[in-house]
Amino acid sequence: MSPIFRRTDRRTEKKKAPRERLVTLIGKPDCHLCEDAQVVVEKVCGELGVSWEKRDITQDEELYRAYWEQIPVVLVDGAQHTFWRVDEGRLRRALAG
């Protein structure tokens, strides 16, 4: 997966079931915004049955170059959804289709 986010055209993108979705949280250790974002991602994904993963920019040079100024960054199915602060309602709507 390329760390550079991809843009999607929502008009032509087929709606995916929750089990087919993937949320990626990109951050680093000891980052309070990353910790806050993880709480929101865990809650929303847990309630909707969506898989999520955590990626650490300190362990991946390509992710670091792409996102170090924006962390935390949230990707939904590989496309950048948001950065810095995660809005629970907005993430929920994005995952609902």
Secondary structure as UniProt FT lines:
FT   TURN            10..12
FT   HELIX           18..20
FT   STRAND          22..27
FT   TURN            29..30
FT   HELIX           32..48
FT   STRAND          51..56
FT   HELIX           57..59
FT   HELIX           61..67
FT   TURN            68..70
FT   STRAND          73..76
FT   TURN            77..78
FT   STRAND          79..83
FT   HELIX           88..96
//
